[in-house]
């Protein structure tokens, strides 16, 4: 029996799938540069907290015009992830991650 993806034709679902794929790619690339294995036990909590922060930040960032497209959404997630890694005492240097000053300021001001 063949199961069809009923949602796969919806443009909004397609967009979000592309965004999530890009988020995963950016996260994997960052972890590679940090030389952290993807299953490092410290990352489980960090991923959950980053997702929660992203879910809160995304609508506000959109309203403020900080997010214009799919790539911006993925970058916002990565900024959330890096911020959480910092809170979890996993240092991320500027050599490993080049931040967007507007997104950094947004997260600092609105999500202390």
C-alpha positions in Angstrom: 0.0 0.0 0.0 1.4 3.4 -1.0 1.0 6.3 1.3 0.8 9.7 -0.3 2.0 12.9 1.2 -1.2 14.8 1.3 0.5 17.9 2.6 3.4 17.9 0.2 1.6 19.9 -2.4 0.8 22.8 -0.1 3.3 25.6 -0.9 3.5 26.6 2.8 4.4 23.1 3.8 7.0 22.9 1.0 8.5 26.2 2.2 8.7 25.0 5.8 10.3 21.8 4.8 13.0 23.7 2.9 13.5 26.0 5.9 13.9 23.0 8.3 16.3 21.3 5.9 18.4 24.5 5.8 18.3 24.8 9.6 19.6 21.2 9.9 22.4 21.9 7.3 23.5 25.1 9.1 23.5 23.4 12.5 25.4 20.4 11.1 28.0 22.7 9.5 28.4 24.6 12.8 28.8 21.4 14.8 31.4 20.2 12.3 33.4 23.5 12.7 33.1 23.2 16.5 34.3 19.6 16.2 31.3 18.4 18.2 29.6 15.1 17.4 25.9 15.6 16.5 24.9 13.2 19.3 26.9 15.0 22.0 24.7 14.7 25.1 25.1 18.5 25.8 23.3 19.3 22.6 20.0 17.6 23.3 18.9 20.2 25.8 20.5 23.0 23.7 18.5 22.0 20.6 15.3 21.9 22.5 15.9 25.4 24.1 17.0 26.8 20.7 13.8 25.5 19.1 11.7 27.1 21.9 13.6 30.4 21.5 13.2 30.3 17.7 9.5 29.6 17.9 9.1 32.7 20.1 11.5 34.9 18.2 10.4 34.1 14.6 7.0 35.9 14.6 8.5 39.0 16.3 11.5 39.0 13.9 9.1 38.8 11.0 7.0 41.7 12.2 10.1 43.8 12.7 11.3 43.1 9.1 14.3 41.1 10.2 13.2 38.0 8.2 12.6 38.4 4.5 12.8 34.8 3.3 13.7 31.2 4.0 17.4 31.7 4.4 16.7 34.4 7.0 14.5 32.1 9.0 17.3 29.4 9.0 19.8 32.0 10.1 17.6 33.2 12.9 17.4 29.6 14.1 21.2 29.3 14.0 21.6 32.5 16.0 19.2 31.1 18.6 21.2 27.8 18.7 24.5 29.7 19.1 23.0 31.8 21.9 21.8 28.7 23.7 25.2 27.0 23.2 26.7 30.1 24.9 24.2 29.8 27.8 25.2 26.1 28.1 28.8 27.0 28.3 29.8 25.7 24.8 31.9 28.5 23.4 31.4 29.5 19.8 34.1 31.8 18.5 33.7 34.5 15.9 36.0 32.4 13.7 33.5 29.5 13.7 30.3 31.5 13.4 29.9 34.9 11.8 26.9 36.5 13.3 24.4 39.0 11.9 24.6 42.1 14.2 20.9 42.9 13.7 19.8 39.4 14.8 22.2 39.4 17.7 20.9 42.7 19.0 17.3 41.5 18.5 17.9 38.4 20.6 19.8 40.4 23.3 17.1 43.1 23.6 14.0 40.9 23.4 15.0 37.5 24.8 17.3 38.0 27.8 
